[in-house]
Amino acid sequence: METIFVAALVSLLYAILNICRYLHRKSHQRSCCYMLAYQCHVAPDDLKLSTGTCSKIVLRNHNLGMEEFRFLLKTIISSGVGEETYCPANILQGRETSPSLHDSLQETDDVVFSTLDTLFATSGISPSQIDILVTTVSLFAPSPSISSRIANRYRMKEGVKSFSLAGMGCSASLVGIDLVRRLFTVRPNAFALVVSTENIGAHWYQGKDRSFMLSNVLFRTGGASILLTNDPSWKGRAILNLVASARTHLSSDEAYGAALQVEDDQGYRGFRLSKHLPQAAVEALVHNFRVLLPKVLPAWEIARYVVVYSYTFCKRRRRTPLINMKSGIQHFCVHPGGRAVIDGVGRSLGLGEEDLEPSRMTLHRFGNTSSGGLWYVLGYMEAKKRLRGGEKVLMISLGAGFMCNSCVWEVLRDVGDVNVWGDCIQRYPPLTLVNPFADKFDWIHQDYMNFIRLEDYDRAQFDM
C-alpha cells in the first residue's frame, strides 16, 4: 500500500511539474518580443539641406530682423547637425508658408512606404502575415489614418489590429513598442509592425520667437519601420529580444508646457520649448529609471547604490552618486534630439564619449528625425559592428507630455549590417564636428551689422 501511495505521489508531482512547464512555456511564448528586422529611411540627394541652403530658407522669412537672423545662424552652426540631413520638398521649393495636404501625404508616404517595401523584401515576411500595425506620427493625423493607408497599400488582412498614435512627440516609437509587447500577451505567434516618422513640411515656423525657432534648426526628414514577433520558432532569425520597458508621464503644468505646439503672439504656429524643459526631462528620467533599472541591473549594483545614496544623504552631501549603468548595459541609444539633450542625458547617467558617439553621429548625419531617431542610432552601432550576442542595449527617449520612455534589448547574435550608414560609415566619427561654414558666417557678428536691415543687404553674401 505504501509503495502504491509513493508511486501515486510521484506521478502526481510529475504531472504537476509537467503542467508547470507547459504553463511557463505558454507564458514565455506570450510575453517574448523579438525584433526580426528594422529599416530606416534615407531620402534622395536632392532633398539634402546644407547650412547654405538653410540660410537661404531663413532669409525668405521677412519677419526676422538682424538679431533673429544672427541667433538662427549661430544656432544652426553650433547645433551638431551636419551638411547631409534631409528636408521636405515643399520647404526646399519655397512653399513652406503654403503647404498642401498633398505635400504632407507625399512626405509621409515617401518615408513609410520606402522603409516597408525594403523590410518586406528582406525579411521574408509578407504584408498578409502582419497581425498588429502601429504608426507614430506626432504632428499629422489624416483621415483615413496613416495605418489605414498602409493597410490599403499592402492589402493587409481584414483582421489586422491597427493603431495610429499622434501627438506623442519624439518618444512615440517606444510607446509603439510597449503597445505591441502588451498586445503580444494576448496574441500568440503574431507578427507586428511599428512605423515611426514625423511630418515637418507643414509645420515650419514662420515667426521670430526664439523659443520656437529651435525646431526649424533640428528637425529633419526621416523615419523607420520595425518588424516584431512573439513566435518562438522565429527566435533563431531575430536580432534583438525585448527584456524590459518602462513609460513615465509627468502631469504637472510645468512639465506639460515644457514642449508645446501653440501659436506665438503674432499668430504663427510652432513648437515652443520652454525654460522648464531641462527640469522636466531630468524628473521624467529619474522616475522612469526607478521602474526600469531594477529589472535590468544586477542586484548587487542596486544594493550598492542604495547604500552609497543613503550615506550621502545622511552626511548631507550635495553631490548625488551615480548608478553604474554599465554593470548591466553595454550600449546606449540616447534620442538624438539635440546636442543639449545628448549632453544632459550623458551627464545624468555618467556616460563617456564612446557611449554617446552613436547619438552624436546620428544627429550630425540625419538630424532629429523625431520618433524614428533611435533606430538610426541603433543602425550606427550595428554598422560599426559593436553589437555582440548577449549584450544589452538601452534605448532612451523624451517627448512632449512630458514623457520619458525607455526599453532594454538583448542582442541575440552578432550583427553587422551597414544598413542606411553604408555610404558614409567609414567617414564616422569625423575628426571634428565643427560646421564648415562657421568661418564664412563669422562676419554676421560684426558690430556694423547692427545698422543694416536684412531686406537691404546683398543676398549674394549668403550664397554657398
C-alpha positions, 0 to 999 in steps of 0.5 A: 500500500505504501509503495502504491501511495509513493508511486501515486505521489510521484506521478502526481508531482510529475504531472504537476511539474509537467503542467508547470512547464507547459504553463511557463512555456505558454507564458514565455511564448506570450510575453517574448518580443523579438525584433526580426528586422528594422529599416530606416529611411534615407531620402534622395540627394536632392532633398539634402539641406546644407547650412547654405541652403538653410540660410537661404530658407531663413532669409525668405522669412521677412519677419526676422530682423538682424538679431533673429537672423544672427541667433538662427545662424549661430544656432544652426552652426553650433547645433551638431547637425551636419551638411547631409540631413534631409528636408521636405520638398515643399520647404526646399521649393519655397512653399513652406508658408503654403503647404498642401495636404498633398505635400504632407501625404507625399512626405509621409508616404515617401518615408513609410512606404520606402522603409516597408517595401525594403523590410518586406523584401528582406525579411521574408515576411509578407504584408498578409502575415502582419497581425498588429500595425502601429504608426507614430506620427506626432504632428499629422493625423489624416483621415483615413489614418496613416495605418489605414493607408498602409493597410490599403497599400499592402492589402493587409488582412481584414483582421489586422489590429491597427493603431495610429498614435499622434501627438506623442512627440519624439518618444512615440516609437517606444510607446509603439513598442510597449503597445505591441509587447502588451498586445503580444500577451494576448496574441500568440505567434503574431507578427507586428509592425511599428512605423515611426516618422514625423511630418515637418513640411507643414509645420515650419515656423514662420515667426521670430520667437526664439523659443520656437525657432529651435525646431526649424534648426533640428528637425529633419526628414526621416523615419523607420519601420520595425518588424516584431514577433512573439513566435518562438520558432522565429527566435533563431532569425531575430536580432534583438529580444525585448527584456524590459520597458518602462513609460513615465508621464509627468502631469504637472503644468510645468512639465506639460508646457515644457514642449508645446505646439501653440501659436506665438503672439503674432499668430504663427504656429510652432513648437515652443520649448520652454525654460522648464524643459531641462527640469522636466526631462531630468524628473521624467528620467529619474522616475522612469529609471526607478521602474526600469533599472531594477529589472535590468541591473544586477542586484548587487549594483542596486544594493550598492547604490542604495547604500552609497545614496543613503550615506550621502544623504545622511552626511548631507552631501550635495553631490548625488552618486551615480548608478553604474549603468554599465554593470548591466548595459553595454550600449546606449541609444540616447534620442538624438534630439539635440546636442543639449539633450545628448549632453544632459542625458550623458551627464545624468547617467555618467556616460563617456564619449564612446557611449554617446558617439552613436547619438552624436553621429546620428544627429550630425548625419540625419538630424532629429528625425523625431520618433524614428531617431533611435533606430538610426542610432541603433543602425550606427552601432550595428554598422560599426559592428559593436553589437555582440550576442548577449549584450544589452542595449538601452534605448532612451527617449523624451517627448512632449507630455512630458514623457520619458520612455525607455526599453532594454534589448538583448542582442541575440547574435552578432550583427553587422549590417551597414544598413542606411550608414553604408555610404558614409560609415567609414567617414564616422566619427569625423575628426571634428564636428565643427560646421564648415561654414562657421568661418564664412558666417563669422562676419554676421557678428560684426558690430556694423551689422547692427545698422543694416536691415536684412531686406537691404543687404546683398543676398549674394553674401549668403550664397554657398 
